Amino acid sequence: MRLAAATLDAPDARELADFYLRLLPGWQVRPGEDGPDWVHIRPPDGGTGLSFQTEPAYVPPLWPATAERQQMMMHLDIEVDDLERETARAVAAGARLAGFQPQDDVRVLLDPAGHPFCLYTDSQ
């Protein structure tokens, strides 16, 4: 067995896939896995990818979580070389900076569908 992808639900799979294609340089749509309700993208090295599925009943998670609202069930951690530059690039690509930032060396952002994801630098 091997993990092929993590799948994110969204109101519009194509729109969310397009955002992650802007965010992740060099990533491409996997041939034959592109449609209005399903898109699979993968890195240039062919490793584990991301898939996006249209879900008409999608409810975005709340960050930070509360008991009364849809909670985050997973998030993506994306390592970057320059935290401030890549945060600005992510915002320019369509992300929003989350209002709550729990760590100085990590930036929590929300993708266009409201999924939280983190940018961080490896300080080791």
TORDRENLUM-498757 format. One record per atom (N, C-alpha, C, O): atom name; residue number from 1; residue in one letter; x, y, z. Coordinates in nm, 2 decimals. Each point is the difference from the previous one (the first is absolute). Layout:
<pts>
PT   atomo   num   residuo        x        y        z
PT      CA   NUM         a        X        Y        Z
...
</pts>
This chain:
<pts>
PT   atomo   num   residuo        x        y        z
PT       N     1         m     0.08    -0.12     0.00
PT      CA     1         m    -0.08     0.12     0.00
PT       C     1         m     0.09     0.12     0.00
PT       O     1         m     0.11     0.01     0.05
PT       N     2         r    -0.17     0.10    -0.11
PT      CA     2         r     0.07     0.13     0.01
PT       C     2         r    -0.11     0.11    -0.01
PT       O     2         r    -0.10    -0.02    -0.06
PT       N     3         l     0.12     0.13     0.13
PT      CA     3         l    -0.09     0.11     0.00
PT       C     3         l     0.01     0.07    -0.13
PT       O     3         l     0.11     0.05    -0.03
PT       N     4         a    -0.22    -0.04    -0.04
PT      CA     4         a     0.00     0.07    -0.14
PT       C     4         a    -0.03     0.14     0.02
PT       O     4         a     0.05     0.09    -0.08
PT       N     5         a    -0.15    -0.05     0.17
PT      CA     5         a    -0.04     0.14     0.01
PT       C     5         a    -0.08     0.02     0.12
PT       O     5         a    -0.05    -0.10     0.06
PT       N     6         a     0.04     0.22    -0.02
PT      CA     6         a    -0.09     0.05     0.10
PT       C     6         a    -0.11     0.07    -0.08
PT       O     6         a     0.03     0.08    -0.09
PT       N     7         t    -0.16    -0.10     0.13
PT      CA     7         t    -0.11     0.06    -0.08
PT       C     7         t    -0.07     0.11     0.08
PT       O     7         t    -0.03    -0.03     0.12
PT       N     8         l     0.02     0.15    -0.18
PT      CA     8         l    -0.07     0.11     0.07
PT       C     8         l    -0.14     0.02    -0.07
PT       O     8         l     0.00     0.01    -0.12
PT       N     9         d    -0.10    -0.01     0.20
PT      CA     9         d    -0.13     0.04    -0.05
PT       C     9         d    -0.01     0.15    -0.02
PT       O     9         d     0.07     0.07     0.07
PT       N    10         a    -0.15    -0.03    -0.16
PT      CA    10         a    -0.02     0.15    -0.03
PT       C    10         a    -0.13     0.02    -0.07
PT       O    10         a    -0.05    -0.09    -0.06
PT       N    11         p     0.00     0.21     0.06
PT      CA    11         p    -0.12     0.03    -0.08
PT       C    11         p     0.03    -0.01    -0.15
PT       O    11         p    -0.09    -0.03    -0.08
PT       N    12         d     0.21     0.05     0.04
PT      CA    12         d     0.04    -0.01    -0.14
PT       C    12         d     0.15    -0.06    -0.01
PT       O    12         d     0.09     0.07     0.03
PT       N    13         a    -0.09    -0.19    -0.07
PT      CA    13         a     0.13    -0.08     0.00
PT       C    13         a     0.10     0.07    -0.09
PT       O    13         a     0.12     0.02     0.03
PT       N    14         r    -0.16     0.03    -0.15
PT      CA    14         r     0.08     0.06    -0.10
PT       C    14         r     0.06     0.13     0.06
PT       O    14         r     0.12     0.02    -0.02
PT       N    15         e    -0.20     0.06     0.08
PT      CA    15         e     0.05     0.13     0.06
PT       C    15         e     0.11    -0.02     0.11
PT       O    15         e     0.10     0.06     0.00
PT       N    16         l    -0.13    -0.16     0.08
PT      CA    16         l     0.10    -0.03     0.11
PT       C    16         l     0.13    -0.06    -0.06
PT       O    16         l     0.11     0.03     0.04
PT       N    17         a    -0.12    -0.12    -0.14
PT      CA    17         a     0.12    -0.06    -0.06
PT       C    17         a     0.08     0.11    -0.07
PT       O    17         a     0.12     0.00     0.01
PT       N    18         d    -0.19     0.10    -0.07
PT      CA    18         d     0.07     0.11    -0.07
PT       C    18         d     0.08     0.08     0.10
PT       O    18         d     0.11     0.04    -0.02
PT       N    19         f    -0.17    -0.02     0.14
PT      CA    19         f     0.08     0.07     0.11
PT       C    19         f     0.13    -0.07     0.04
PT       O    19         f     0.10     0.06     0.00
PT       N    20         y    -0.12    -0.19     0.02
PT      CA    20         y     0.12    -0.08     0.04
PT       C    20         y     0.10    -0.01    -0.11
PT       O    20         y     0.12    -0.01     0.03
PT       N    21         l    -0.16     0.01    -0.16
PT      CA    21         l     0.10     0.01    -0.11
PT       C    21         l     0.07     0.13     0.00
PT       O    21         l     0.12     0.00    -0.03
PT       N    22         r    -0.18     0.11     0.07
PT      CA    22         r     0.07     0.13     0.01
PT       C    22         r     0.09    -0.01     0.12
PT       O    22         r     0.11     0.06     0.00
PT       N    23         l    -0.15    -0.12     0.11
PT      CA    23         l     0.08     0.00     0.13
PT       C    23         l     0.12    -0.09    -0.01
PT       O    23         l     0.11     0.03     0.05
PT       N    24         l    -0.12    -0.14    -0.12
PT      CA    24         l     0.10    -0.11     0.00
PT       C    24         l     0.07     0.00    -0.14
PT       O    24         l    -0.04    -0.07    -0.09
PT       N    25         p     0.15     0.14     0.08
PT      CA    25         p     0.07     0.01    -0.13
PT       C    25         p     0.04    -0.13    -0.06
PT       O    25         p     0.05    -0.09     0.07
PT       N    26         g    -0.08     0.07    -0.19
PT      CA    26         g     0.04    -0.12    -0.07
PT       C    26         g    -0.10    -0.11     0.00
PT       O    26         g     0.00    -0.10    -0.07
PT       N    27         w    -0.10     0.11     0.16
PT      CA    27         w    -0.10    -0.11     0.01
PT       C    27         w    -0.09     0.01    -0.12
PT       O    27         w    -0.02     0.11    -0.06
PT       N    28         q    -0.03    -0.23     0.02
PT      CA    28         q    -0.08     0.00    -0.12
PT       C    28         q    -0.13    -0.09     0.03
PT       O    28         q     0.00    -0.09     0.09
PT       N    29         v    -0.10     0.10    -0.18
PT      CA    29         v    -0.11    -0.08     0.01
PT       C    29         v     0.04    -0.14    -0.06
PT       O    29         v     0.07    -0.01    -0.10
PT       N    30         r    -0.11    -0.09     0.17
PT      CA    30         r     0.04    -0.14    -0.04
PT       C    30         r    -0.09    -0.03    -0.12
PT       O    30         r    -0.12     0.02     0.00
PT       N    31         p     0.18    -0.06    -0.12
PT      CA    31         p    -0.07    -0.03    -0.12
PT       C    31         p    -0.12    -0.09     0.03
PT       O    31         p     0.02    -0.11     0.06
PT       N    32         g    -0.14     0.14    -0.12
PT      CA    32         g    -0.11    -0.08     0.01
PT       C    32         g    -0.08     0.01     0.14
PT       O    32         g    -0.10    -0.07     0.02
PT       N    33         e     0.15     0.15     0.07
PT      CA    33         e    -0.06     0.02     0.13
PT       C    33         e    -0.04     0.14     0.02
PT       O    33         e     0.03     0.07     0.10
PT       N    34         d    -0.11    -0.01    -0.20
PT      CA    34         d    -0.03     0.14     0.00
PT       C    34         d    -0.15     0.01    -0.05
PT       O    34         d    -0.02    -0.04    -0.11
PT       N    35         g    -0.07     0.08     0.19
PT      CA    35         g    -0.13     0.02    -0.04
PT       C    35         g    -0.07     0.11     0.09
PT       O    35         g     0.07     0.06     0.08
PT       N    36         p    -0.20    -0.04    -0.11
PT      CA    36         p    -0.06     0.11     0.08
PT       C    36         p    -0.02    -0.03     0.15
PT       O    36         p     0.00     0.09     0.08
PT       N    37         d     0.00    -0.22    -0.05
PT      CA    37         d    -0.03    -0.03     0.14
PT       C    37         d     0.12    -0.07     0.07
PT       O    37         d    -0.01    -0.04     0.12
PT       N    38         w     0.12     0.01    -0.19
PT      CA    38         w     0.11    -0.07     0.05
PT       C    38         w     0.13     0.04    -0.07
PT       O    38         w     0.00     0.01    -0.13
PT       N    39         v     0.10     0.03     0.20
PT      CA    39         v     0.13     0.03    -0.06
PT       C    39         v     0.11    -0.05     0.09
PT       O    39         v    -0.01     0.01     0.12
PT       N    40         h     0.11    -0.07    -0.18
PT      CA    40         h     0.12    -0.05     0.07
PT       C    40         h     0.12     0.07    -0.05
PT       O    40         h     0.03     0.00    -0.12
PT       N    41         i     0.05     0.06     0.21
PT      CA    41         i     0.12     0.06    -0.04
PT       C    41         i     0.12    -0.07     0.07
PT       O    41         i    -0.02    -0.06     0.11
PT       N    42         r     0.13     0.07    -0.17
PT      CA    42         r     0.12    -0.07     0.06
PT       C    42         r     0.13     0.08    -0.02
PT       O    42         r     0.00     0.08    -0.09
PT       N    43         p     0.09    -0.11     0.18
PT      CA    43         p     0.13     0.08    -0.01
PT       C    43         p     0.08    -0.05    -0.12
PT       O    43         p    -0.03    -0.11    -0.06
PT       N    44         p     0.13     0.19     0.01
PT      CA    44         p     0.08    -0.04    -0.11
PT       C    44         p     0.07    -0.14     0.01
PT       O    44         p     0.02    -0.07    -0.10
PT       N    45         d     0.01     0.03     0.23
PT      CA    45         d     0.07    -0.12     0.02
PT       C    45         d    -0.09    -0.12     0.00
PT       O    45         d     0.04    -0.12     0.01
PT       N    46         g    -0.17     0.14    -0.03
PT      CA    46         g    -0.10    -0.10     0.00
PT       C    46         g    -0.04    -0.06     0.13
PT       O    46         g    -0.07    -0.10     0.01
PT       N    47         g     0.11     0.16     0.10
PT      CA    47         g    -0.03    -0.04     0.14
PT       C    47         g    -0.15     0.01     0.03
PT       O    47         g    -0.08     0.03    -0.09
PT       N    48         t     0.05    -0.04     0.22
PT      CA    48         t    -0.13     0.02     0.05
PT       C    48         t    -0.06     0.13    -0.04
PT       O    48         t     0.06     0.10     0.01
PT       N    49         g    -0.19    -0.11    -0.06
PT      CA    49         g    -0.06     0.12    -0.05
PT       C    49         g    -0.12     0.05     0.08
PT       O    49         g    -0.02    -0.04     0.11
PT       N    50         l    -0.05     0.13    -0.16
PT      CA    50         l    -0.12     0.05     0.06
PT       C    50         l    -0.12    -0.02    -0.10
PT       O    50         l     0.02     0.02    -0.12
PT       N    51         s    -0.13    -0.06     0.17
PT      CA    51         s    -0.12    -0.01    -0.08
PT       C    51         s    -0.11     0.10     0.06
PT       O    51         s     0.01     0.03     0.12
PT       N    52         f    -0.10     0.01    -0.21
PT      CA    52         f    -0.10     0.09     0.04
PT       C    52         f    -0.13    -0.05    -0.06
PT       O    52         f    -0.01    -0.04    -0.11
PT       N    53         q    -0.09     0.04     0.20
PT      CA    53         q    -0.13    -0.06    -0.03
PT       C    53         q    -0.11     0.11     0.03
PT       O    53         q    -0.01     0.05     0.10
PT       N    54         t    -0.08    -0.03    -0.20
PT      CA    54         t    -0.11     0.09     0.02
PT       C    54         t    -0.10    -0.06     0.10
PT       O    54         t    -0.04    -0.12    -0.02
PT       N    55         e     0.01     0.19     0.12
PT      CA    55         e    -0.10    -0.05     0.10
PT       C    55         e    -0.10     0.11     0.02
PT       O    55         e     0.03     0.10     0.06
PT       N    56         p    -0.15    -0.11    -0.12
PT      CA    56         p    -0.10     0.11     0.01
PT       C    56         p    -0.04     0.03     0.14
PT       O    56         p    -0.04     0.12     0.03
PT       N    57         a     0.05    -0.21     0.07
PT      CA    57         a    -0.04     0.03     0.14
PT       C    57         a     0.13     0.04     0.08
PT       O    57         a    -0.01     0.00     0.12
PT       N    58         y     0.12     0.04    -0.19
PT      CA    58         y     0.12     0.03     0.08
PT       C    58         y    -0.02     0.12     0.09
PT       O    58         y    -0.07     0.10    -0.03
PT       N    59         v     0.12    -0.12     0.15
PT      CA    59         v     0.00     0.11     0.10
PT       C    59         v     0.14     0.02     0.04
PT       O    59         v     0.07    -0.09     0.05
PT       N    60         p    -0.01     0.21    -0.06
PT      CA    60         p     0.14     0.03     0.03
PT       C    60         p     0.02    -0.02     0.15
PT       O    60         p    -0.09     0.04     0.08
PT       N    61         p     0.21    -0.09    -0.04
PT      CA    61         p     0.03    -0.01     0.14
PT       C    61         p     0.03     0.14     0.06
PT       O    61         p     0.03     0.09    -0.07
PT       N    62         l    -0.04    -0.08     0.20
PT      CA    62         l     0.03     0.12     0.07
PT       C    62         l     0.14    -0.01     0.06
PT       O    62         l     0.03    -0.10     0.07
PT       N    63         w     0.05     0.20    -0.08
PT      CA    63         w     0.13     0.01     0.06
PT       C    63         w     0.01     0.12     0.09
PT       O    63         w    -0.03     0.11    -0.05
PT       N    64         p     0.07    -0.12     0.17
PT      CA    64         p     0.01    -0.13     0.08
PT       C    64         p    -0.13    -0.06     0.03
PT       O    64         p    -0.11     0.06    -0.01
PT       N    65         a     0.11    -0.19     0.04
PT      CA    65         a    -0.12    -0.08     0.01
PT       C    65         a    -0.08     0.05     0.12
PT       O    65         a     0.05     0.04     0.10
PT       N    66         t    -0.18    -0.06    -0.11
PT      CA    66         t    -0.10     0.01     0.11
PT       C    66         t    -0.09    -0.12     0.00
PT       O    66         t    -0.02    -0.06    -0.11
PT       N    67         a    -0.04     0.03     0.22
PT      CA    67         a    -0.09    -0.11     0.00
PT       C    67         a    -0.13     0.01    -0.08
PT       O    67         a    -0.06    -0.09    -0.04
PT       N    68         e     0.02     0.22     0.01
PT      CA    68         e    -0.12     0.03    -0.07
PT       C    68         e     0.00    -0.01    -0.15
PT       O    68         e    -0.10     0.00    -0.07
PT       N    69         r     0.22     0.00     0.01
PT      CA    69         r     0.02     0.02    -0.14
PT       C    69         r     0.08    -0.12    -0.06
PT       O    69         r     0.06    -0.07     0.07
PT       N    70         q    -0.07     0.06    -0.20
PT      CA    70         q     0.08    -0.11    -0.07
PT       C    70         q     0.15     0.02     0.04
PT       O    70         q     0.06     0.11    -0.02
PT       N    71         q     0.00    -0.22     0.07
PT      CA    71         q     0.14     0.00     0.04
PT       C    71         q     0.09    -0.05    -0.11
PT       O    71         q    -0.04    -0.08    -0.09
PT       N    72         m     0.16     0.13     0.09
PT      CA    72         m     0.10    -0.04    -0.09
PT       C    72         m     0.03    -0.15     0.03
PT       O    72         m     0.02    -0.04     0.11
PT       N    73         m    -0.01    -0.04    -0.22
PT      CA    73         m     0.02    -0.14     0.02
PT       C    73         m     0.15    -0.04    -0.04
PT       O    73         m     0.05    -0.10     0.03
PT       N    74         m     0.00     0.19    -0.11
PT      CA    74         m     0.14    -0.01    -0.05
PT       C    74         m     0.05     0.13    -0.05
PT       O    74         m    -0.08     0.09    -0.03
PT       N    75         h     0.21    -0.08     0.02
PT      CA    75         h     0.05     0.12    -0.07
PT       C    75         h     0.13    -0.03    -0.07
PT       O    75         h     0.06    -0.11     0.04
PT       N    76         l    -0.02     0.19    -0.13
PT      CA    76         l     0.13    -0.03    -0.07
PT       C    76         l     0.11     0.09     0.06
PT       O    76         l    -0.02     0.11     0.03
PT       N    77         d     0.14    -0.17    -0.01
PT      CA    77         d     0.12     0.07     0.04
PT       C    77         d     0.09     0.01    -0.12
PT       O    77         d     0.03    -0.10    -0.07
PT       N    78         i     0.00     0.22     0.03
PT      CA    78         i     0.08     0.03    -0.12
PT       C    78         i     0.13     0.07     0.04
PT       O    78         i     0.00     0.11     0.05
PT       N    79         e     0.12    -0.18    -0.07
PT      CA    79         e     0.13     0.06     0.04
PT       C    79         e     0.04     0.10    -0.11
PT       O    79         e    -0.01    -0.03    -0.12
PT       N    80         v     0.06     0.14     0.17
PT      CA    80         v     0.04     0.11    -0.09
PT       C    80         v     0.14     0.04     0.04
PT       O    80         v     0.04    -0.02     0.11
PT       N    81         d     0.03     0.09    -0.20
PT      CA    81         d     0.13     0.06     0.03
PT       C    81         d     0.00     0.13     0.07
PT       O    81         d     0.08     0.04     0.08
PT       N    82         d    -0.18     0.04    -0.12
PT      CA    82         d    -0.02     0.14     0.05
PT       C    82         d    -0.14     0.02     0.04
PT       O    82         d    -0.09     0.01    -0.08
PT       N    83         l     0.06    -0.01     0.21
PT      CA    83         l    -0.14     0.00     0.05
PT       C    83         l    -0.07     0.13    -0.04
PT       O    83         l    -0.12    -0.01    -0.05
PT       N    84         e     0.18     0.12     0.06
PT      CA    84         e    -0.07     0.13    -0.03
PT       C    84         e    -0.03     0.01    -0.15
PT       O    84         e    -0.11     0.03    -0.04
PT       N    85         r     0.21    -0.07    -0.04
PT      CA    85         r    -0.02     0.01    -0.15
PT       C    85         r    -0.11    -0.10    -0.05
PT       O    85         r    -0.08     0.04    -0.08
PT       N    86         e     0.09    -0.16     0.13
PT      CA    86         e    -0.10    -0.10    -0.04
PT       C    86         e    -0.14     0.02     0.06
PT       O    86         e    -0.10    -0.03    -0.07
PT       N    87         t     0.09     0.10     0.18
PT      CA    87         t    -0.13     0.04     0.06
PT       C    87         t    -0.06     0.10    -0.10
PT       O    87         t    -0.12    -0.01    -0.03
PT       N    88         a     0.20     0.11    -0.01
PT      CA    88         a    -0.05     0.10    -0.09
PT       C    88         a    -0.04    -0.06    -0.13
PT       O    88         a    -0.10     0.04    -0.06
PT       N    89         r     0.18    -0.14     0.01
PT      CA    89         r    -0.04    -0.06    -0.13
PT       C    89         r    -0.12    -0.08     0.01
PT       O    89         r    -0.09    -0.01    -0.09
PT       N    90         a     0.07    -0.06     0.21
PT      CA    90         a    -0.13    -0.08     0.02
PT       C    90         a    -0.12     0.09     0.00
PT       O    90         a    -0.10    -0.03    -0.05
PT       N    91         v     0.11     0.15     0.12
PT      CA    91         v    -0.11     0.09     0.00
PT       C    91         v    -0.03     0.06    -0.14
PT       O    91         v    -0.11     0.01    -0.04
PT       N    92         a     0.22     0.01    -0.04
PT      CA    92         a    -0.02     0.05    -0.13
PT       C    92         a    -0.07    -0.11    -0.09
PT       O    92         a    -0.07     0.04    -0.10
PT       N    93         a     0.10    -0.16     0.13
PT      CA    93         a    -0.06    -0.11    -0.07
PT       C    93         a    -0.15    -0.03     0.04
PT       O    93         a    -0.07    -0.07    -0.07
PT       N    94         g     0.02     0.13     0.18
PT      CA    94         g    -0.14    -0.01     0.04
PT       C    94         g    -0.02    -0.05     0.14
PT       O    94         g    -0.12    -0.01     0.04
PT       N    95         a     0.23    -0.01     0.04
PT      CA    95         a    -0.02    -0.04     0.14
PT       C    95         a    -0.03     0.12     0.08
PT       O    95         a     0.02     0.11    -0.04
PT       N    96         r    -0.07    -0.14     0.16
PT      CA    96         r    -0.02     0.11     0.10
PT       C    96         r     0.08    -0.04     0.13
PT       O    96         r     0.00    -0.11     0.04
PT       N    97         l     0.06     0.21     0.01
PT      CA    97         l     0.08    -0.02     0.13
PT       C    97         l    -0.11    -0.02     0.11
PT       O    97         l    -0.09     0.09     0.02
PT       N    98         a     0.11    -0.20     0.06
PT      CA    98         a    -0.09    -0.02     0.11
PT       C    98         a     0.01     0.10     0.10
PT       O    98         a     0.12     0.05     0.03
PT       N    99         g    -0.22    -0.01     0.04
PT      CA    99         g     0.00     0.10     0.11
PT       C    99         g     0.08    -0.05     0.12
PT       O    99         g     0.06     0.08     0.07
PT       N   100         f    -0.06    -0.21    -0.04
PT      CA   100         f     0.07    -0.06     0.11
PT       C   100         f     0.12    -0.07    -0.05
PT       O   100         f     0.00    -0.09    -0.08
PT       N   101         q     0.12     0.14     0.14
PT      CA   101         q     0.13    -0.06    -0.04
PT       C   101         q     0.06    -0.05     0.13
PT       O   101         q     0.05     0.08     0.08
PT       N   102         p    -0.05    -0.21    -0.06
PT      CA   102         p     0.05    -0.05     0.13
PT       C   102         p     0.15    -0.01     0.02
PT       O   102         p     0.05    -0.02     0.11
PT       N   103         q     0.03     0.04    -0.22
PT      CA   103         q     0.14    -0.01     0.01
PT       C   103         q     0.07     0.11    -0.09
PT       O   103         q    -0.06     0.04    -0.10
PT       N   104         d     0.17     0.01     0.15
PT      CA   104         d     0.07     0.10    -0.07
PT       C   104         d     0.07    -0.05    -0.13
PT       O   104         d     0.02     0.08    -0.10
PT       N   105         d     0.02    -0.21     0.10
PT      CA   105         d     0.08    -0.05    -0.12
PT       C   105         d    -0.09    -0.08    -0.09
PT       O   105         d     0.05    -0.08    -0.09
PT       N   106         v    -0.18     0.09     0.10
PT      CA   106         v    -0.10    -0.07    -0.09
PT       C   106         v    -0.10     0.10    -0.04
PT       O   106         v    -0.04     0.09     0.08
PT       N   107         r    -0.01    -0.09    -0.20
PT      CA   107         r    -0.11     0.08    -0.04
PT       C   107         r    -0.12    -0.09    -0.04
PT       O   107         r     0.01    -0.09    -0.08
PT       N   108         v    -0.12     0.12     0.15
PT      CA   108         v    -0.13    -0.08    -0.04
PT       C   108         v    -0.07     0.09    -0.10
PT       O   108         v    -0.03     0.12     0.03
PT       N   109         l    -0.01    -0.18    -0.14
PT      CA   109         l    -0.07     0.06    -0.10
PT       C   109         l    -0.13    -0.08    -0.03
PT       O   109         l    -0.01    -0.12     0.04
PT       N   110         l    -0.08     0.18    -0.11
PT      CA   110         l    -0.12    -0.07    -0.04
PT       C   110         l    -0.01     0.00    -0.15
PT       O   110         l     0.02     0.11    -0.07
PT       N   111         d    -0.04    -0.23     0.01
PT      CA   111         d    -0.01     0.00    -0.15
PT       C   111         d    -0.14     0.06    -0.04
PT       O   111         d    -0.08     0.03     0.09
PT       N   112         p     0.05    -0.02    -0.22
PT      CA   112         p    -0.13     0.06    -0.04
PT       C   112         p    -0.12    -0.07     0.05
PT       O   112         p    -0.11     0.06     0.01
PT       N   113         a     0.12    -0.19     0.02
PT      CA   113         a    -0.11    -0.07     0.05
PT       C   113         a    -0.01     0.00     0.16
PT       O   113         a    -0.09    -0.06     0.06
PT       N   114         g     0.19     0.12     0.00
PT      CA   114         g     0.00     0.02     0.14
PT       C   114         g     0.08    -0.11     0.08
PT       O   114         g     0.01     0.00     0.12
PT       N   115         h     0.06    -0.09    -0.19
PT      CA   115         h     0.09    -0.10     0.06
PT       C   115         h     0.12     0.07     0.06
PT       O   115         h     0.07     0.07    -0.08
PT       N   116         p    -0.04    -0.09     0.21
PT      CA   116         p     0.13     0.05     0.05
PT       C   116         p     0.12    -0.07    -0.06
PT       O   116         p    -0.01    -0.12    -0.02
PT       N   117         f     0.12     0.19     0.00
PT      CA   117         f     0.12    -0.07    -0.03
PT       C   117         f     0.11     0.09     0.06
PT       O   117         f    -0.01     0.12     0.02
PT       N   118         c     0.13    -0.19     0.01
PT      CA   118         c     0.11     0.07     0.06
PT       C   118         c     0.12     0.01    -0.09
PT       O   118         c     0.03    -0.10    -0.07
PT       N   119         l     0.03     0.22     0.07
PT      CA   119         l     0.13     0.01    -0.06
PT       C   119         l     0.10     0.01     0.12
PT       O   119         l    -0.02     0.07     0.10
PT       N   120         y     0.14    -0.13    -0.12
PT      CA   120         y     0.10     0.00     0.10
PT       C   120         y     0.13    -0.02    -0.06
PT       O   120         y     0.02    -0.04    -0.11
PT       N   121         t     0.09     0.08     0.19
PT      CA   121         t     0.14    -0.02    -0.05
PT       C   121         t     0.06    -0.10     0.09
PT       O   121         t    -0.03    -0.01     0.12
PT       N   122         d     0.11    -0.07    -0.17
PT      CA   122         d     0.08    -0.11     0.08
PT       C   122         d     0.12     0.07     0.06
PT       O   122         d     0.09     0.04    -0.07
PT       N   123         s    -0.10    -0.02     0.20
PT      CA   123         s     0.11     0.07     0.07
PT       C   123         s     0.12    -0.09     0.04
PT       O   123         s     0.09     0.05     0.07
PT       N   124         q    -0.10    -0.17    -0.11
PT      CA   124         q     0.11    -0.10     0.04
PT       C   124         q     0.11     0.00    -0.10
PT       O   124         q     0.10    -0.07     0.02
</pts>
